[in-house]
Amino acid sequence: MTGALTLRVITPDSIVLDVKASSVQFPGVDGLIGVLPRHAHMVAAVDVGLLSYVENGTKKGLFVSSGFAEVKDNTLRVVCEAGELPVEIDEKRARESEKRARERLAAPRGVRESVDSLRAEAALRRAIARLHVLELYARERVRS
């Protein structure tokens, strides 16, 4: 594919994705970051959310969690704690996680500890991001 860059999404467990893409967008801690072929060398912190990319003219996406990204020599490496393709996301588990996090955050301040609040907020963000990926790419789940 001409005008493409290599996209690799790497977690501690596996290489989740290794494809040629014509464009990539991922959530940085300072906002959405876009990468095109021949991008300048860059290192950025990755936030929880949707990583979208265009492969062979088709827009695709996956869930990514915290980590970092490096662009070098026409390759974008995203190293993160978790990366899940839409077919790998368990919708029931994500909805249950969202519900639990919301319940913890709804507890009165004296009942919950501040550490629990931070953990619940992070869990809520991850659950919402997973559900967002499912919502956007539900057709990929049906085809697989």
HUJOTA-V287348 format. One record per pair of residues at least 12 apart in sequence whose C-alpha atoms are under 10 Angstrom apart, sorted by the first residue. I is the first residue (numbers start at 1). J is the second residue. Records with the same first field share a line. If there is no record, write none. Layout:
I=J, J
This chain:
1=20, 21, 22, 55, 56
2=20, 21, 22, 37
3=20, 21, 22, 23, 36, 37, 38, 74
4=19, 20, 21, 22, 23, 36, 37, 38, 54, 55, 56, 74, 75
5=19, 20, 21, 22, 23, 24, 35, 36, 37, 38, 39, 55, 71, 72, 73, 74, 75, 76
6=18, 19, 20, 21, 22, 23, 24, 37, 71, 72, 73, 74, 75, 76, 77
7=19, 20, 21, 22, 23, 24, 35, 53, 55, 71, 74, 75, 76, 77, 78
8=20, 21, 69, 75, 76, 77, 78, 79
9=51, 62, 64, 69, 76, 77, 78, 79, 80, 82, 83, 84
10=64, 67, 69, 77, 78, 79, 80, 81, 82, 83
11=64, 65, 67, 78, 79, 80, 81, 82, 83, 84
12=79, 80, 81, 82, 83
13=81, 82, 83
14=82, 83
15=78, 79, 83
16=62, 78, 79, 82, 83, 84, 85
17=62, 77, 78, 83, 84, 85
18=76, 77
19=53, 54, 55
20=37, 53, 54, 55, 56, 75, 76
21=35, 36, 37, 52, 53, 54, 55, 56, 57, 58, 59, 60, 75, 76
22=35, 36, 37, 53, 54, 55, 56, 57, 58, 59
23=35, 36, 37, 52, 53, 54, 55, 57, 59
24=36, 37, 51, 52, 53, 54, 55, 59, 60, 61, 76
25=50, 51, 52, 53, 54, 61
26=46, 47, 48, 49, 50, 51, 52, 53, 61, 62, 63, 64, 69, 78
27=44, 45, 46, 47, 48, 49, 50, 51, 52, 64, 65, 66
28=44, 45, 46, 47, 48, 49, 51, 66, 67, 68, 69
29=44, 45, 46, 47, 48, 66, 67, 68
30=44, 45, 46, 47
31=46, 47
32=46, 47, 49, 50, 51
33=46, 51
34=51, 52, 53
35=53, 71, 74, 75, 76
36=53, 71, 74, 75, 76
37=71, 73, 74, 75, 76
38=71, 72, 73, 74, 75
39=71, 72, 73, 74, 75, 76
40=71, 72, 73, 74
41=70, 71, 72, 73, 74, 75, 76
42=69, 70, 71, 72, 76
43=68, 69, 70, 71, 72, 76, 77, 78
44=67, 68, 69, 70, 71, 78
45=66, 67, 68, 69, 70, 78, 79, 80
46=64, 65, 66, 67, 68, 69, 70, 78, 79, 80
47=64, 65, 66, 67, 68, 80, 126
48=63, 64, 65, 66, 67, 80, 81, 82, 83, 122, 125, 126, 127, 128, 129, 130
49=62, 63, 64, 65, 66, 83, 125, 126, 127, 128, 129, 130, 132, 133
50=62, 63, 64, 65, 83, 84, 129, 130, 132, 133, 136
51=63, 64, 65, 78, 83, 84, 85, 133
52=133
59=137
60=85, 86, 133, 136, 137, 140
61=84, 85, 86, 133, 134, 136, 137, 140
62=83, 84, 85, 86, 87, 88, 89, 129, 130, 132, 133, 134, 136, 137
63=82, 83, 84, 85, 86, 88, 89, 126, 129, 130, 131, 132, 133, 134
64=78, 79, 80, 81, 82, 83, 84, 85, 126, 129, 130, 133
65=78, 79, 80, 81, 82, 83, 84, 125, 126, 129, 130
66=78, 79, 80, 81, 82, 83, 126
67=79, 80, 81, 82
68=80, 81
84=130, 133
85=130, 133, 134, 137, 140, 141
86=130, 131, 132, 133, 134, 135, 136, 137, 138, 139, 140, 141, 144
87=134, 137, 138, 139, 140, 141, 142, 143, 144
88=134, 141
89=130, 131, 133, 134, 141
90=130, 131, 134
91=127, 130, 131, 134
92=131
93=127
94=123, 124, 126, 127, 128, 129, 130, 131
95=124, 127, 128, 130, 131
96=127
97=120, 123, 124, 126, 127, 128
98=120, 121, 123, 124, 125, 126, 127, 128, 130, 131
99=124, 127
100=120, 123, 124
101=116, 117, 119, 120, 121, 122, 123, 124, 125, 127
102=120, 121, 123, 124
103=120
104=116, 117, 119, 120, 121, 124
105=117, 118, 119, 120, 121, 124
